[in-house]
């Protein structure tokens, strides 16, 4: 299964996928394309260093439909069959989502449904929770509200700030995301209502 990865920044989750592919642990998934909505971000350099086609589709100056049409055109041109949002900081509409039903996954640095949206680690620290973590979920039209595929809990330490907690959450993200992508490509995930089963 050809995978397209949408990015907006550093690309650490993308690097985890690249490393898993290099170790032979992503098959039958293949990283076929990386798209950034911002030029010059480190994620693009990571893709290029790994020999993965990388393009920029800027959202500035385009309405949502035109932006999503441009994304869809690039994904189609590279034969992409499923999409991973890896630090992609744009909300996608049903115009895009309907083209890849139950084939778009996102990773989020909290135990959803707690702390959706931006700055999840800061929200967790501010609320004084004892556990946070990472959630990988199917993407739907809600904000970080799609069916949950996998979760890993990360304890919140008394001396944590947002940065230290996020760093520990990222280590778990980098472990669990490639496994979810492999299972998706292998046809091992099924979704009935909100319940996702790994077969």
C-alpha positions as a Python dict, from the first residue, in 0.01 Angstrom:
ca = {
    (1, 'X'): (0, 0, 0),
    (2, 'X'): (142, 337, -105),
    (3, 'X'): (140, 584, 183),
    (4, 'X'): (135, 962, 156),
    (5, 'X'): (256, 1160, 458),
    (6, 'X'): (137, 1515, 519),
    (7, 'X'): (369, 1731, 730),
    (8, 'X'): (410, 2090, 844),
    (9, 'X'): (728, 2103, 1050),
    (10, 'X'): (1013, 1905, 1204),
    (11, 'X'): (907, 1566, 1074),
    (12, 'X'): (1006, 1349, 1370),
    (13, 'X'): (709, 1117, 1319),
    (14, 'X'): (796, 1104, 949),
    (15, 'X'): (1151, 1006, 1048),
    (16, 'X'): (1012, 724, 1263),
    (17, 'X'): (827, 594, 956),
    (18, 'X'): (1138, 632, 738),
    (19, 'X'): (1349, 444, 994),
    (20, 'X'): (1091, 166, 1024),
    (21, 'X'): (1084, 131, 646),
    (22, 'X'): (1465, 114, 636),
    (23, 'X'): (1454, -168, 893),
    (24, 'X'): (1197, -357, 685),
    (25, 'X'): (932, -308, 955),
    (26, 'X'): (677, -106, 755),
    (27, 'X'): (591, -355, 479),
    (28, 'X'): (351, -395, 313),
    (29, 'X'): (334, -15, 348),
    (30, 'X'): (563, 194, 128),
    (31, 'X'): (629, 565, 179),
    (32, 'X'): (543, 700, -164),
    (33, 'X'): (515, 1077, -110),
    (34, 'X'): (564, 1350, 149),
    (35, 'X'): (369, 1674, 116),
    (36, 'X'): (430, 1984, 326),
    (37, 'X'): (201, 2285, 335),
    (38, 'X'): (504, 2496, 431),
    (39, 'X'): (823, 2534, 227),
    (40, 'X'): (1166, 2483, 379),
    (41, 'X'): (1065, 2274, 681),
    (42, 'X'): (1300, 2000, 813),
    (43, 'X'): (1046, 1727, 727),
    (44, 'X'): (1109, 1791, 356),
    (45, 'X'): (1482, 1744, 405),
    (46, 'X'): (1419, 1417, 590),
    (47, 'X'): (1213, 1287, 297),
    (48, 'X'): (1467, 1395, 40),
    (49, 'X'): (1752, 1234, 237),
    (50, 'X'): (1556, 907, 232),
    (51, 'X'): (1490, 929, -142),
    (52, 'X'): (1115, 981, -97),
    (53, 'X'): (943, 1225, -335),
    (54, 'X'): (868, 1545, -144),
    (55, 'X'): (658, 1838, -263),
    (56, 'X'): (519, 2161, -121),
    (57, 'X'): (152, 2243, -158),
    (58, 'X'): (105, 2579, 13),
    (59, 'X'): (-228, 2662, 172),
    (60, 'X'): (-165, 3036, 163),
    (61, 'X'): (-356, 3216, -108),
    (62, 'X'): (-591, 2922, -168),
    (63, 'X'): (-934, 2852, -31),
    (64, 'X'): (-984, 2517, 143),
    (65, 'X'): (-1127, 2336, -157),
    (66, 'X'): (-851, 2454, -390),
    (67, 'X'): (-586, 2357, -133),
    (68, 'X'): (-737, 2013, -80),
    (69, 'X'): (-779, 1961, -456),
    (70, 'X'): (-408, 2035, -498),
    (71, 'X'): (-323, 1782, -223),
    (72, 'X'): (-549, 1519, -378),
    (73, 'X'): (-394, 1573, -722),
    (74, 'X'): (-42, 1513, -589),
    (75, 'X'): (-151, 1207, -392),
    (76, 'X'): (-323, 1062, -699),
    (77, 'X'): (-20, 1134, -917),
    (78, 'X'): (192, 919, -684),
    (79, 'X'): (-62, 639, -649),
    (80, 'X'): (-121, 703, -280),
    (81, 'X'): (-375, 468, -121),
    (82, 'X'): (-364, 586, 242),
    (83, 'X'): (-258, 904, 420),
    (84, 'X'): (-73, 970, 746),
    (85, 'X'): (-96, 1310, 912),
    (86, 'X'): (240, 1352, 1086),
    (87, 'X'): (244, 1693, 1248),
    (88, 'X'): (22, 1834, 973),
    (89, 'X'): (-119, 2159, 1108),
    (90, 'X'): (-422, 2202, 883),
    (91, 'X'): (-774, 2080, 942),
    (92, 'X'): (-902, 1875, 649),
    (93, 'X'): (-1265, 1885, 540),
    (94, 'X'): (-1494, 1608, 422),
    (95, 'X'): (-1408, 1713, 64),
    (96, 'X'): (-1066, 1554, 126),
    (97, 'X'): (-1158, 1293, 386),
    (98, 'X'): (-1425, 1129, 173),
    (99, 'X'): (-1161, 1032, -83),
    (100, 'X'): (-979, 812, 170),
    (101, 'X'): (-1245, 659, 398),
    (102, 'X'): (-1083, 490, 699),
    (103, 'X'): (-747, 532, 526),
    (104, 'X'): (-630, 853, 694),
    (105, 'X'): (-457, 826, 1031),
    (106, 'X'): (-332, 1094, 1266),
    (107, 'X'): (-115, 1085, 1576),
    (108, 'X'): (-202, 1314, 1865),
    (109, 'X'): (0, 1376, 2185),
    (110, 'X'): (-271, 1304, 2442),
    (111, 'X'): (-506, 1028, 2548),
    (112, 'X'): (-803, 1140, 2341),
    (113, 'X'): (-1073, 1248, 2393),
    (114, 'X'): (-875, 1448, 2651),
    (115, 'X'): (-695, 1759, 2525),
    (116, 'X'): (-770, 1774, 2152),
    (117, 'X'): (-626, 2050, 1936),
    (118, 'X'): (-296, 2231, 1978),
    (119, 'X'): (-62, 2233, 2280),
    (120, 'X'): (-198, 1907, 2422),
    (121, 'X'): (104, 1856, 2647),
    (122, 'X'): (70, 2207, 2791),
    (123, 'X'): (-301, 2142, 2849),
    (124, 'X'): (-220, 1818, 3033),
    (125, 'X'): (38, 1986, 3260),
    (126, 'X'): (-196, 2279, 3328),
    (127, 'X'): (-476, 2043, 3429),
    (128, 'X'): (-253, 1847, 3665),
    (129, 'X'): (-337, 1508, 3513),
    (130, 'X'): (-131, 1209, 3621),
    (131, 'X'): (-141, 1032, 3284),
    (132, 'X'): (-114, 1162, 2932),
    (133, 'X'): (9, 977, 2626),
    (134, 'X'): (-34, 928, 2255),
    (135, 'X'): (-337, 840, 2046),
    (136, 'X'): (-334, 720, 1687),
    (137, 'X'): (-678, 752, 1533),
    (138, 'X'): (-866, 750, 1207),
    (139, 'X'): (-939, 1102, 1087),
    (140, 'X'): (-1295, 1222, 1046),
    (141, 'X'): (-1446, 1569, 1015),
    (142, 'X'): (-1422, 1635, 1391),
    (143, 'X'): (-1116, 1783, 1564),
    (144, 'X'): (-906, 1487, 1683),
    (145, 'X'): (-1230, 1294, 1735),
    (146, 'X'): (-1208, 1001, 1493),
    (147, 'X'): (-1217, 634, 1597),
    (148, 'X'): (-919, 542, 1816),
    (149, 'X'): (-681, 280, 1677),
    (150, 'X'): (-410, 272, 1944),
    (151, 'X'): (-318, 448, 2267),
    (152, 'X'): (-12, 441, 2492),
    (153, 'X'): (-15, 603, 2835),
    (154, 'X'): (274, 821, 2951),
    (155, 'X'): (296, 919, 3320),
    (156, 'X'): (308, 1291, 3395),
    (157, 'X'): (585, 1362, 3645),
    (158, 'X'): (548, 1626, 3916),
    (159, 'X'): (835, 1829, 3767),
    (160, 'X'): (716, 1803, 3405),
    (161, 'X'): (666, 2105, 3188),
    (162, 'X'): (505, 2089, 2844),
    (163, 'X'): (840, 2032, 2670),
    (164, 'X'): (961, 1747, 2890),
    (165, 'X'): (625, 1569, 2877),
    (166, 'X'): (601, 1612, 2502),
    (167, 'X'): (950, 1467, 2453),
    (168, 'X'): (850, 1147, 2636),
    (169, 'X'): (520, 1128, 2448),
    (170, 'X'): (706, 1162, 2118),
    (171, 'X'): (919, 857, 2197),
    (172, 'X'): (599, 653, 2224),
    (173, 'X'): (455, 815, 1909),
    (174, 'X'): (764, 710, 1716),
    (175, 'X'): (715, 352, 1831),
    (176, 'X'): (340, 310, 1783),
    (177, 'X'): (277, 506, 1459),
    (178, 'X'): (482, 278, 1228),
    (179, 'X'): (309, -28, 1374),
    (180, 'X'): (-35, 123, 1305),
    (181, 'X'): (66, 211, 948),
    (182, 'X'): (194, -143, 892),
    (183, 'X'): (-132, -290, 1023),
    (184, 'X'): (-339, -53, 807),
    (185, 'X'): (-148, -154, 495),
    (186, 'X'): (-179, -522, 586),
    (187, 'X'): (-558, -494, 612),
    (188, 'X'): (-548, -576, 983),
    (189, 'X'): (-762, -285, 1104),
    (190, 'X'): (-1142, -291, 1091),
    (191, 'X'): (-1379, -23, 1217),
    (192, 'X'): (-1740, -71, 1325),
    (193, 'X'): (-1891, 252, 1449),
    (194, 'X'): (-1628, 390, 1686),
    (195, 'X'): (-1474, 52, 1767),
    (196, 'X'): (-1149, -29, 1587),
    (197, 'X'): (-1026, -387, 1596),
    (198, 'X'): (-675, -499, 1512),
    (199, 'X'): (-693, -844, 1352),
}
